[in-house]
């Protein structure tokens, strides 16, 4: 919107300057016969209207016209004034000292022939008005260009600073999450090891002296309570203080029919196919599969054409979930955090995730999750 307003302002400015140049060419060129004033007016108006698109060629052409008039003994005041405006436009596109070099060449092309061929007419205070006007246009154009470059640089620095600040904040959040995860792992691993030892001791005591098993079971219960307390304290830090406490069980694949019904009620067509023998999934695989499908279907509804296909394939050692949808041509690019979150969930469940466009122009999300928990170092 702002660029459109600036374009309209620039057009109105050029029309006003073109009108003034044309009027002066018709009225001020008293030394030129009337039939020649019309071509001069056309040249003046055309140079103003074309100065933004072809600044340097237009300046060269007008300079040659004015220099030719000077050689012939005529000075075109309107075109001479227009040369200052053209010099301003040229200076906007040039950097360093180049505008001053062009201003010197243009001034020399106009003034030197006049001083050589028409010394009496050109030698005086008025003869210096032309180079002053040309150098003035170069100075103003160079100043405006420098100002615009400075504002653009400041804006770019502010944008880079904002991006750097967001990246730094994101990095700190990730580092803090890793630290909390390590601490939670150390605490849980320690107490689970204690519980494992106590269970082994309880098994041994039950065989020899059942009456002595109660202290061992007390230790096991105490260690389990400690683990739960530590987990609650760490997870409590990670939770949003404004988050409403929910007693609903963690969602899994048993919630998939309800999710599909909600999407269909909103007008989103989802075709669902299930292959293999349906079975209960391990807890980590169950929630990971559901969350990946939930995120993939949400993205399909947001960026797709209103339909998607979903398939769940139960294998002997793994479950495969796939979501495909066509991308809406007018859809804007997403942030990519949804795909990153799905990939992190799949990795945490010791699975794999593949995302990307297909040969027919659709977008495909394919996850392979194991049905047996893997032990990793």
Secondary structure, DSSP 8 states (H G I E B T S, - for coil): -HHHHHHHHHHHHHHHHHHHHHHHHHHT-TTS-HHHHHHHHHHHHHHHHTTTTSHHHHHHHHHHHHHHHHHTT---HHHHHHHHHHHHHHHHH--TTHHHHHHHHHHHHHHHHHHHH-HHHH-SGGGHHHHHHHHHHHHHHHHHHHHHHHHHHHHHHHHHHHHHHHHHHHHHHHHHHHHHHHHHHHHHHHHHHHHHHHHHHHHHHHHH-GGGHHHHHHHHHHHHHHHHHHHHHHHHHHS-TTS----S----GGGHHHHHHHHHHTT-EEEEEEES------HHHHHHHHHHHHHHHHHHHHHBSSEEEEEEEE-SSEEEEEEEEEB-TT-----SHHHHHHHHHHHHTT-EEEEEE-TTSEEEEEEEEESS-----
